[in-house]
Amino acid sequence: MTRALAALYRTFYDRVLCRMPEPAAIALGQAVLRRLPLDRLGAFRLEDPRLATTLAGVRLPNPLILAAQYYDPVILRRAMGLGFGAVTAKTITVNARPGHPQPNLVRTRSAAGPGLVNCNGFQNPGLAAFRASLAGLPHRVPLIVSVAGETVEDYAAMVEGLAPLGDLVEMNISSPNTKLVYAWSERPQELRAVLETLGKRSPRPLIVKISPDFAEVNERDIIPAALAAGVRVINYGNTRRIEEPRLSQRVGGLSGPDIFPATLENVRRTRKRFGDAVEIIATGGVDSPDKALALLHAGARAVGYFTGFITRGPMLARRILEALRADA
Ligand SMILES: Cc1cc2nc3c(=O)[nH]c(=O)nc-3n(C[C@H](O)[C@H](O)[C@H](O)COP(=O)(O)O)c2cc1C
């Protein structure tokens, strides 16, 4: 049944969504997600206590996480009923940001499969408006709020303002589309100070989301600094920065199956180097059950994906969960 639905969605993605201009396809996809109460259908979920895991002590009913991209509370609520063990909201900044102009998202297709390149630039409503929008959101599964800033003060304000509304807080230091965030990996000493401050102040456990473009700095400086600050969950990671002349910024973040081999390598190396001291969320390129399983076997505690949700549809989570159950 899920296989048949997955095949149907693939045809819809290839023949309908991919033939539409990207902004129209996004608008259609989001309208469907908002309007159809898919979260009320049991077909997308699989509940089995053997699949449960924890991140910094927070219980997730299963290890699948919808990675950061959506901030609309209706979509977040729907996503919480689509099989994920946790849902991450889009990165929010103190002030609203319009994001980069169109075109800010293009499709890619390689032998590995369909992917995306985006230069979204943190289009978001800002802290106050996002806080207000989250007020009535039931946490059917844990909500991970994601924050970004340019200074220690920004991050402190974001954590103070948003953490109470989430179950975990993800510190985004890795989106390649704004200097604001990407540059943190080039200033590991300053980042250490931010981590120390937030490690003490956050009322919810922190996750640091790192970039696959900075493997050496991550493993030499950033992960040890996070551990020293009491942060033990690392999301490895974000999109990969590439040149893309079709985008308004001419560069963007590559996501989807082309980045999967690096995600797998990063997880293997990090697990080997840091052992059980770090809890790894592996994000980047998951679009099939075997890729999710490979990351978990390589030492990830949870697996995140976003592009696979778009290219493989909402039944991907259930297909992965069925494979995890068979593997349990
Ligand atoms: C359109 C778009 C917007 C995104 N926005 C965010 C964001 O706000 N914060 C963040 O940490 N990651 C963001 N990401 C990155 C994803 O959360 C994820 O880390 C990345 O796409 C790699 O995973 P994937 O290959 O499964 O998509 C975005 C990705 C896309 C494609």
The ligand as an SDF file (V2000), in Angstrom:
LIG
                    3D

 31 33  0  0  0  0  0  0  0  0999 V2000
   14.0490   25.5230    0.9280 C   0  0  0  0  0  0  0  0  0  0  0  0
   14.8660   25.1290    2.1050 C   0  0  0  0  0  0  0  0  0  0  0  0
   14.8500   25.9090    3.2570 C   0  0  0  0  0  0  0  0  0  0  0  0
   15.6100   25.5440    4.3840 C   0  0  0  0  0  0  0  0  0  0  0  0
   15.5670   26.3260    5.5090 N   0  0  0  0  0  0  0  0  0  0  0  0
   16.3070   25.9630    6.5870 C   0  0  0  0  0  0  0  0  0  0  0  0
   16.2690   26.7220    7.7870 C   0  0  0  0  0  0  0  0  0  0  0  0
   15.5410   27.7030    7.9150 O   0  0  0  0  0  0  0  0  0  0  0  0
   17.0730   26.3340    8.8000 N   0  0  0  0  0  0  0  0  0  0  0  0
   17.9030   25.2400    8.7260 C   0  0  0  0  0  0  0  0  0  0  0  0
   18.5990   24.9150    9.6840 O   0  0  0  0  0  0  0  0  0  0  0  0
   17.9220   24.4870    7.6140 N   0  0  0  0  0  0  0  0  0  0  0  0
   17.1530   24.8230    6.5600 C   0  0  0  0  0  0  0  0  0  0  0  0
   17.1930   24.0420    5.4400 N   0  0  0  0  0  0  0  0  0  0  0  0
   18.0870   22.8540    5.4110 C   0  0  0  0  0  0  0  0  0  0  0  0
   17.3280   21.5680    5.7810 C   0  0  0  0  0  0  0  0  0  0  0  0
   16.7610   21.6440    7.0570 O   0  0  0  0  0  0  0  0  0  0  0  0
   18.2910   20.3500    5.7210 C   0  0  0  0  0  0  0  0  0  0  0  0
   19.2790   20.4910    6.7130 O   0  0  0  0  0  0  0  0  0  0  0  0
   18.9980   20.2330    4.3570 C   0  0  0  0  0  0  0  0  0  0  0  0
   18.0800   20.5070    3.3250 O   0  0  0  0  0  0  0  0  0  0  0  0
   19.6320   18.8510    4.1450 C   0  0  0  0  0  0  0  0  0  0  0  0
   18.6820   17.8290    4.2830 O   0  0  0  0  0  0  0  0  0  0  0  0
   17.8530   17.1990    3.0400 P   0  0  0  0  0  0  0  0  0  0  0  0
   18.8560   16.7630    2.0230 O   0  0  0  0  0  0  0  0  0  0  0  0
   17.0680   16.0970    3.6510 O   0  0  0  0  0  0  0  0  0  0  0  0
   16.9680   18.3080    2.5460 O   0  0  0  0  0  0  0  0  0  0  0  0
   16.4270   24.3780    4.3160 C   0  0  0  0  0  0  0  0  0  0  0  0
   16.4330   23.5920    3.1580 C   0  0  0  0  0  0  0  0  0  0  0  0
   15.6660   23.9320    2.0680 C   0  0  0  0  0  0  0  0  0  0  0  0
   15.6970   23.0570    0.8410 C   0  0  0  0  0  0  0  0  0  0  0  0
  1  2  1  0
  2  3  1  0
  2 30  2  0
  3  4  2  0
  4  5  1  0
  4 28  1  0
  5  6  2  0
  6  7  1  0
  6 13  1  0
  7  8  2  0
  7  9  1  0
  9 10  1  0
 10 11  2  0
 10 12  1  0
 12 13  2  0
 13 14  1  0
 14 15  1  0
 14 28  1  0
 15 16  1  0
 16 17  1  0
 16 18  1  0
 18 19  1  0
 18 20  1  0
 20 21  1  0
 20 22  1  0
 22 23  1  0
 23 24  1  0
 24 25  2  0
 24 26  1  0
 24 27  1  0
 28 29  2  0
 29 30  1  0
 30 31  1  0
M  END
$$$$
